[in-house]
C-alpha cells in the first residue's frame, strides 16, 4: 500500500465522515440527474465499500436508470418510508436542485461528497475537494486513508476506476494529477479488467456515430476560437435519440484545430436548450452560473431558454476567449 497516495489535507473530514457512516444502519446514496460514470461510480462504489465493510447495514443506490451506463451497476428501488430512518449521502452533486430524486428530503441526516466548486452548501457533513479529478478519486482516497478498516472489493475498485477514467477523459484533462494516477494504480491492483471498462466507454451506437458525423460536418468556429453546434429535437428524433445520448458529441469540438472554448446546445422537449460548455483554458463556469448553471472552470453546464440566449452565451464565450 502506497501511504503517500493518501491526501492528508482532508484527513479530519474523511475521519468524521467515516465515523458518521458507522452510526447508521440504513444508508441511501443519491447522485445528480443525467449521471455520468463519475456520478454512478462514486455512488455505487461507495455503496459497495460500506456493504463490504458493514454487511449488516442496509445500503442503497438510487436514481434514474441510464441505458448506456447500465454496464456499471443497477439502481435500487427504495420505499419512501425507508428514508425516515436513513442517512442520505449525495455524491458528485454541487447543488440541491440537481439531486436525482425527491425522497432524499425525508431523510434524517445528509452527507455531501463532491469535487465541484461550492455552489450550494447542504448536509450535516460536507466534504468538497475541488482539487480532486473526480468524486471517485475522493472516495478511493478515503479508503486509502483507512485501508485496514474500509474493505475494498473488485467491484468497488472497478466502479471507482471507471469514474476516474470518465471524469478525466482517460487521464487527458488538467485535473489529472500524480495523485490521480497513484489512486488509479492502487485500484488496478484488484481483479477487474480495466481494458473492458475502457472498451465499454468507447462503444457507441450506430445512431450516435451519425450524430457525431453531423456535428463534425455542421459545427462552426469563430475567429476567436469559439466552437459550437446546435442539436435540434427534430434532428434527434430523426436519429431515434434523446438528450441523454448526446454526451458523446461534446469532446469532438475540442479536437478541432483553433478551438479554445466550445458549446454544445441540445434542444429539449419544451424547446429550451441544454448547454454543455468546455474549454482549453478560458474559464467557463462563471458564464454557466450567469445562466442558472455551474460546474468546473473548464467544464460546465447550463440552459438557454431560446436562441436569443444562445447568442448571448456565445458572446460571453467570445469575450472570455478574447481576454484569455
C-alpha positions, 0 to 999 in steps of 0.5 A: 500500500502506497501511504503517500497516495493518501491526501492528508489535507482532508484527513479530519473530514474523511475521519468524521465522515467515516465515523458518521457512516458507522452510526447508521444502519440504513444508508441511501446514496443519491447522485445528480440527474443525467449521471455520468460514470463519475456520478454512478461510480462514486455512488455505487462504489461507495455503496459497495465499500460500506456493504463490504465493510458493514454487511449488516447495514442496509445500503442503497443506490438510487436514481434514474436508470441510464441505458448506456451506463447500465454496464456499471451497476443497477439502481435500487428501488427504495420505499419512501418510508425507508428514508425516515430512518436513513442517512442520505449521502449525495455524491458528485452533486454541487447543488440541491436542485440537481439531486436525482430524486425527491425522497432524499428530503425525508431523510434524517441526516445528509452527507455531501461528497463532491469535487465541484466548486461550492455552489450550494452548501447542504448536509450535516457533513460536507466534504468538497475537494475541488482539487480532486479529478473526480468524486471517485478519486475522493472516495478511493482516497478515503479508503486509502486513508483507512485501508485496514478498516474500509474493505475494498472489493473488485467491484468497488475498485472497478466502479471507482476506476471507471469514474476516474477514467470518465471524469478525466477523459482517460487521464487527458484533462488538467485535473489529472494529477500524480495523485490521480494516477497513484489512486488509479494504480492502487485500484488496478491492483484488484481483479477487474479488467480495466481494458473492458471498462475502457472498451465499454466507454468507447462503444457507441451506437450506430445512431450516435456515430451519425450524430457525431458525423453531423456535428463534425460536418455542421459545427462552426468556429469563430475567429476567436476560437469559439466552437459550437453546434446546435442539436435540434429535437427534430434532428434527434428524433430523426436519429431515434435519440434523446438528450441523454445520448448526446454526451458523446458529441461534446469532446469532438469540438475540442479536437478541432484545430483553433478551438479554445472554448466550445458549446454544445446546445441540445434542444429539449422537449419544451424547446429550451436548450441544454448547454454543455460548455468546455474549454482549453483554458478560458474559464467557463463556469462563471458564464454557466452560473450567469445562466442558472448553471455551474460546474468546473472552470473548464467544464460546465453546464447550463440552459438557454431558454431560446436562441436569443440566449444562445447568442448571448452565451456565445458572446460571453464565450467570445469575450472570455476567449478574447481576454484569455 
